[in-house]
């Protein structure tokens, strides 16, 4: 009879331990998930801010302004040598023609 009580007591202790251990693991993993989720949204907002900054820095007028201010370059008066490539957003492909001649440069030194 005492063996049955001992086994029953041991089973109750094991079940109780497993119950609280699982509860602790669930709470721990939930906190970890929350931290990872917050970090993900934080990095996502930083990424969108950097993309916005990159788009504003890489626009044509900004490049012209920086070239004029920092590199002492000017826009050519004769725009026949400047070749602009326009992209069609409805098409998936485009053709890029590279003119390897000095007269095709869009900005020239003063």
NUBA-74326 format. One record per atom (N, C-alpha, C, O): residue in one letter; residue number from 0; atom name; x, y, z. Coordinates in steps of 0.02 Angstrom, whole numbers. Example, Ala and Ser with C-alpha at 12.3 -4.5 7.8 and 13.67 -1.06 7.14 Angstrom:
res|n|atom|c1|c2|c3
A|0|N|660|-284|390
A|0|CA|615|-225|390
A|0|C|660|-165|390
A|0|O|712|-166|423
S|1|N|642|-112|354
S|1|CA|684|-53|357
S|1|C|645|2|394
S|1|O|670|57|402
END
This chain:
res|n|atom|c1|c2|c3
X|0|N|41|-60|0
X|0|CA|0|0|0
X|0|C|43|63|0
X|0|O|26|113|-32
X|1|N|98|61|35
X|1|CA|141|120|38
X|1|C|175|133|-29
X|1|O|190|191|-45
X|2|N|187|81|-68
X|2|CA|216|90|-134
X|2|C|166|127|-179
X|2|O|187|169|-219
X|3|N|103|111|-174
X|3|CA|52|145|-215
X|3|C|49|219|-197
X|3|O|44|261|-242
X|4|N|52|235|-133
X|4|CA|51|305|-111
X|4|C|115|341|-135
X|4|O|112|400|-154
X|5|N|169|307|-132
X|5|CA|232|337|-153
X|5|C|231|351|-229
X|5|O|252|404|-251
X|6|N|206|304|-268
X|6|CA|201|314|-340
X|6|C|151|370|-356
X|6|O|164|411|-399
X|7|N|95|371|-321
X|7|CA|46|423|-331
X|7|C|74|492|-313
X|7|O|63|540|-350
X|8|N|109|496|-259
X|8|CA|141|559|-238
X|8|C|193|580|-288
X|8|O|199|639|-305
X|9|N|232|533|-312
X|9|CA|283|548|-363
X|9|C|251|572|-428
X|9|O|276|619|-459
X|10|N|197|541|-449
X|10|CA|162|564|-509
X|10|C|133|634|-500
X|10|O|136|674|-547
X|11|N|106|648|-442
X|11|CA|79|715|-429
X|11|C|135|767|-432
X|11|O|126|821|-461
X|12|N|191|751|-403
X|12|CA|248|797|-404
X|12|C|273|808|-475
X|12|O|287|864|-495
X|13|N|279|754|-514
X|13|CA|302|760|-584
X|13|C|253|801|-625
X|13|O|274|845|-663
X|14|N|189|788|-619
X|14|CA|138|826|-657
X|14|C|138|900|-637
X|14|O|132|943|-679
X|15|N|146|913|-573
X|15|CA|148|983|-550
X|15|C|210|1018|-578
X|15|O|206|1074|-601
X|16|N|266|983|-574
X|16|CA|328|1012|-601
X|16|C|320|1026|-676
X|16|O|338|1080|-699
X|17|N|295|978|-714
X|17|CA|286|988|-786
X|17|C|238|1045|-801
X|17|O|248|1083|-848
X|18|N|185|1050|-763
X|18|CA|136|1103|-773
X|18|C|169|1172|-764
X|18|O|162|1215|-807
X|19|N|204|1182|-709
X|19|CA|235|1247|-696
X|19|C|295|1260|-742
X|19|O|308|1317|-760
X|20|N|330|1207|-760
X|20|CA|386|1216|-807
X|20|C|360|1238|-875
X|20|O|388|1284|-906
X|21|N|307|1206|-898
X|21|CA|278|1226|-963
X|21|C|250|1297|-960
X|21|O|258|1336|-1007
X|22|N|219|1315|-905
X|22|CA|192|1382|-897
X|22|C|249|1434|-899
X|22|O|243|1486|-930
X|23|N|304|1418|-865
X|23|CA|362|1462|-865
X|23|C|391|1469|-935
X|23|O|409|1524|-956
X|24|N|396|1414|-972
X|24|CA|422|1417|-1040
X|24|C|377|1459|-1086
X|24|O|402|1497|-1127
X|25|N|312|1452|-1079
X|25|CA|265|1491|-1119
X|25|C|274|1566|-1105
X|25|O|276|1606|-1152
X|26|N|279|1584|-1042
X|26|CA|288|1654|-1024
X|26|C|355|1680|-1051
X|26|O|358|1735|-1078
X|27|N|407|1641|-1043
X|27|CA|474|1660|-1067
X|27|C|474|1670|-1143
X|27|O|500|1719|-1169
X|28|N|445|1623|-1180
X|28|CA|443|1627|-1253
X|28|C|398|1684|-1277
X|28|O|412|1715|-1329
X|29|N|346|1699|-1240
X|29|CA|303|1755|-1258
X|29|C|340|1821|-1250
X|29|O|335|1865|-1293
X|30|N|378|1828|-1196
X|30|CA|418|1889|-1187
X|30|C|472|1895|-1241
X|30|O|483|1949|-1267
X|31|N|503|1840|-1257
X|31|CA|554|1841|-1310
X|31|C|524|1859|-1377
X|31|O|553|1898|-1415
X|32|N|465|1832|-1392
X|32|CA|430|1848|-1454
X|32|C|412|1923|-1457
X|32|O|419|1954|-1509
X|33|N|391|1950|-1401
X|33|CA|374|2021|-1398
X|33|C|435|2065|-1412
X|33|O|431|2114|-1449
X|34|N|492|2046|-1382
X|34|CA|553|2085|-1393
X|34|C|574|2081|-1466
X|34|O|593|2132|-1496
X|35|N|572|2022|-1495
X|35|CA|591|2014|-1566
X|35|C|543|2053|-1611
X|35|O|565|2084|-1659
X|36|N|480|2052|-1595
X|36|CA|430|2088|-1635
X|36|C|441|2163|-1631
X|36|O|437|2198|-1682
X|37|N|455|2189|-1572
X|37|CA|470|2260|-1564
X|37|C|533|2280|-1603
X|37|O|534|2332|-1635
X|38|N|584|2238|-1599
X|38|CA|646|2252|-1635
X|38|C|634|2251|-1710
X|38|O|662|2292|-1747
X|39|N|593|2204|-1734
X|39|CA|577|2200|-1805
X|39|C|542|2264|-1829
X|39|O|562|2292|-1880
X|40|N|492|2288|-1793
X|40|CA|457|2348|-1813
X|40|C|501|2410|-1808
X|40|O|495|2456|-1848
X|41|N|546|2411|-1759
X|41|CA|594|2466|-1753
X|41|C|640|2467|-1813
X|41|O|651|2520|-1842
X|42|N|668|2410|-1832
X|42|CA|713|2407|-1889
X|42|C|675|2420|-1955
X|42|O|703|2447|-2002
X|43|N|612|2400|-1957
X|43|CA|571|2414|-2016
X|43|C|560|2489|-2025
X|43|O|562|2515|-2081
X|44|N|549|2524|-1970
X|44|CA|539|2597|-1974
X|44|C|605|2632|-1994
X|44|O|604|2680|-2032
X|45|N|661|2608|-1967
X|45|CA|725|2636|-1986
X|45|C|738|2624|-2060
X|45|O|762|2669|-2095
X|46|N|721|2564|-2085
X|46|CA|730|2549|-2155
X|46|C|689|2594|-2200
X|46|O|714|2619|-2250
X|47|N|626|2606|-2182
X|47|CA|584|2650|-2223
X|47|C|610|2722|-2221
X|47|O|606|2757|-2271
X|48|N|636|2744|-2164
X|48|CA|665|2811|-2160
X|48|C|727|2816|-2203
X|48|O|737|2867|-2237
X|49|N|769|2765|-2202
X|49|CA|830|2766|-2244
X|49|C|813|2762|-2318
X|49|O|847|2793|-2359
X|50|N|761|2725|-2336
X|50|CA|740|2723|-2406
X|50|C|715|2791|-2429
X|50|O|729|2812|-2485
X|51|N|678|2824|-2386
X|51|CA|654|2892|-2403
X|51|C|712|2940|-2412
X|51|O|713|2979|-2459
X|52|N|760|2936|-2367
X|52|CA|819|2979|-2372
X|52|C|859|2964|-2435
X|52|O|882|3009|-2470
X|53|N|866|2899|-2450
X|53|CA|902|2880|-2510
X|53|C|867|2904|-2573
X|53|O|900|2928|-2620
X|54|N|801|2899|-2575
X|54|CA|764|2923|-2633
X|54|C|772|2999|-2642
X|54|O|778|3023|-2698
X|55|N|772|3035|-2587
X|55|CA|779|3108|-2593
X|55|C|850|3127|-2612
X|55|O|860|3178|-2646
X|56|N|899|3087|-2591
X|56|CA|968|3103|-2609
X|56|C|986|3082|-2680
X|56|O|1030|3112|-2711
X|57|N|952|3032|-2706
X|57|CA|970|3009|-2773
X|57|C|927|3039|-2828
X|57|O|931|3016|-2885
X|58|N|887|3089|-2813
X|58|CA|848|3121|-2867
X|58|C|895|3163|-2910
X|58|O|948|3186|-2888
X|59|N|875|3175|-2972
X|59|CA|916|3209|-3021
X|59|C|935|3280|-2999
X|59|O|992|3300|-3007
X|60|N|887|3317|-2972
X|60|CA|901|3386|-2952
X|60|C|952|3388|-2894
X|60|O|995|3432|-2893
X|61|N|946|3341|-2848
X|61|CA|994|3338|-2792
X|61|C|1064|3322|-2817
X|61|O|1113|3350|-2793
X|62|N|1069|3276|-2865
X|62|CA|1135|3259|-2893
X|62|C|1165|3319|-2929
X|62|O|1224|3332|-2922
X|63|N|1124|3355|-2967
X|63|CA|1149|3415|-3002
X|63|C|1172|3467|-2952
X|63|O|1225|3497|-2960
X|64|N|1133|3477|-2899
X|64|CA|1151|3526|-2848
X|64|C|1216|3508|-2813
X|64|O|1259|3551|-2804
X|65|N|1224|3445|-2794
X|65|CA|1286|3423|-2762
X|65|C|1345|3427|-2809
X|65|O|1400|3445|-2788
X|66|N|1334|3411|-2873
X|66|CA|1389|3414|-2921
X|66|C|1412|3487|-2931
X|66|O|1471|3500|-2938
X|67|N|1365|3532|-2931
X|67|CA|1382|3602|-2939
X|67|C|1418|3629|-2877
X|67|O|1468|3665|-2883
X|68|N|1392|3612|-2818
X|68|CA|1420|3639|-2756
X|68|C|1486|3605|-2736
X|68|O|1535|3639|-2720
X|69|N|1488|3539|-2737
X|69|CA|1545|3503|-2711
X|69|C|1601|3492|-2762
X|69|O|1660|3495|-2744
X|70|N|1583|3479|-2824
X|70|CA|1633|3460|-2875
X|70|C|1648|3516|-2924
X|70|O|1688|3506|-2970
X|71|N|1617|3574|-2915
X|71|CA|1626|3630|-2961
X|71|C|1612|3610|-3033
X|71|O|1651|3625|-3078
X|72|N|1557|3577|-3044
X|72|CA|1537|3557|-3111
X|72|C|1477|3599|-3133
X|72|O|1441|3625|-3091
X|73|N|1468|3604|-3197
X|73|CA|1412|3643|-3224
X|73|C|1373|3600|-3274
X|73|O|1400|3551|-3301
X|74|N|1311|3618|-3285
X|74|CA|1272|3586|-3337
X|74|C|1295|3613|-3405
X|74|O|1306|3673|-3410
X|75|N|1301|3572|-3456
X|75|CA|1323|3598|-3521
X|75|C|1270|3642|-3552
X|75|O|1210|3630|-3545
X|76|N|1293|3693|-3587
X|76|CA|1246|3737|-3621
X|76|C|1216|3703|-3682
X|76|O|1157|3714|-3699
X|77|N|1256|3662|-3715
X|77|CA|1231|3625|-3773
X|77|C|1205|3558|-3749
X|77|O|1244|3514|-3731
X|78|N|1140|3551|-3748
X|78|CA|1110|3490|-3721
X|78|C|1104|3434|-3773
X|78|O|1074|3382|-3758
X|79|N|1132|3443|-3832
X|79|CA|1130|3390|-3883
X|79|C|1173|3331|-3862
X|79|O|1159|3274|-3881
X|80|N|1225|3343|-3824
X|80|CA|1270|3289|-3805
X|80|C|1246|3252|-3743
X|80|O|1275|3201|-3723
X|81|N|1192|3276|-3712
X|81|CA|1166|3243|-3652
X|81|C|1112|3194|-3674
X|81|O|1063|3213|-3706
X|82|N|1121|3131|-3655
X|82|CA|1074|3079|-3674
X|82|C|1036|3057|-3611
X|82|O|1066|3032|-3564
X|83|N|971|3067|-3612
X|83|CA|930|3046|-3556
X|83|C|895|2980|-3573
X|83|O|872|2971|-3630
X|84|N|891|2937|-3525
X|84|CA|857|2872|-3535
X|84|C|793|2874|-3495
X|84|O|794|2885|-3435
X|85|N|738|2862|-3529
X|85|CA|674|2861|-3494
X|85|C|650|2788|-3488
X|85|O|656|2749|-3535
X|86|N|624|2772|-3430
X|86|CA|601|2705|-3417
X|86|C|525|2704|-3420
X|86|O|491|2749|-3396
X|87|N|499|2652|-3450
X|87|CA|427|2642|-3454
X|87|C|407|2598|-3395
X|87|O|428|2540|-3393
X|88|N|367|2622|-3347
X|88|CA|350|2581|-3289
X|88|C|304|2523|-3305
X|88|O|297|2477|-3265
X|89|N|272|2524|-3364
X|89|CA|226|2471|-3382
X|89|C|262|2410|-3411
X|89|O|236|2354|-3411
X|90|N|323|2421|-3436
X|90|CA|362|2365|-3464
X|90|C|408|2337|-3410
X|90|O|429|2372|-3364
X|91|N|423|2274|-3418
X|91|CA|466|2240|-3369
X|91|C|540|2246|-3388
X|91|O|583|2238|-3344
X|92|N|556|2261|-3451
X|92|CA|626|2265|-3471
X|92|C|639|2333|-3503
X|92|O|593|2371|-3518
X|93|N|703|2347|-3511
X|93|CA|723|2410|-3542
X|93|C|790|2399|-3576
X|93|O|825|2350|-3563
X|94|N|807|2445|-3619
X|94|CA|870|2442|-3655
X|94|C|912|2501|-3633
X|94|O|889|2558|-3635
X|95|N|973|2488|-3612
X|95|CA|1018|2540|-3588
X|95|C|1075|2546|-3638
X|95|O|1111|2498|-3650
X|96|N|1082|2605|-3667
X|96|CA|1135|2617|-3716
X|96|C|1189|2659|-3682
X|96|O|1174|2712|-3655
X|97|N|1249|2635|-3685
X|97|CA|1305|2670|-3653
X|97|C|1345|2706|-3708
X|97|O|1373|2674|-3752
X|98|N|1346|2772|-3705
X|98|CA|1385|2811|-3752
X|98|C|1453|2825|-3720
X|98|O|1458|2863|-3673
X|99|N|1503|2794|-3747
X|99|CA|1570|2802|-3718
X|99|C|1607|2856|-3758
X|99|O|1655|2842|-3794
X|100|N|1584|2917|-3750
X|100|CA|1617|2974|-3780
X|100|C|1616|3031|-3730
X|100|O|1568|3036|-3691
X|101|N|1667|3073|-3728
X|101|CA|1668|3127|-3680
X|101|C|1611|3177|-3689
X|101|O|1590|3209|-3641
X|102|N|1585|3184|-3749
X|102|CA|1532|3233|-3761
X|102|C|1465|3209|-3732
X|102|O|1418|3249|-3729
X|103|N|1460|3146|-3712
X|103|CA|1397|3121|-3686
X|103|C|1390|3131|-3611
X|103|O|1339|3111|-3582
X|104|N|1439|3162|-3579
X|104|CA|1435|3172|-3507
X|104|C|1383|3227|-3493
X|104|O|1380|3277|-3528
X|105|N|1344|3216|-3441
X|105|CA|1293|3265|-3424
X|105|C|1322|3323|-3385
X|105|O|1297|3379|-3391
X|106|N|1373|3312|-3347
X|106|CA|1406|3366|-3309
X|106|C|1479|3370|-3330
X|106|O|1512|3319|-3339
X|107|N|1502|3430|-3338
X|107|CA|1572|3439|-3358
X|107|C|1606|3485|-3309
X|107|O|1574|3526|-3277
X|108|N|1672|3477|-3303
X|108|CA|1711|3521|-3259
X|108|C|1711|3591|-3286
X|108|O|1706|3602|-3346
X|109|N|1716|3640|-3239
X|109|CA|1718|3710|-3260
X|109|C|1785|3727|-3291
X|109|O|1797|3784|-3311
END
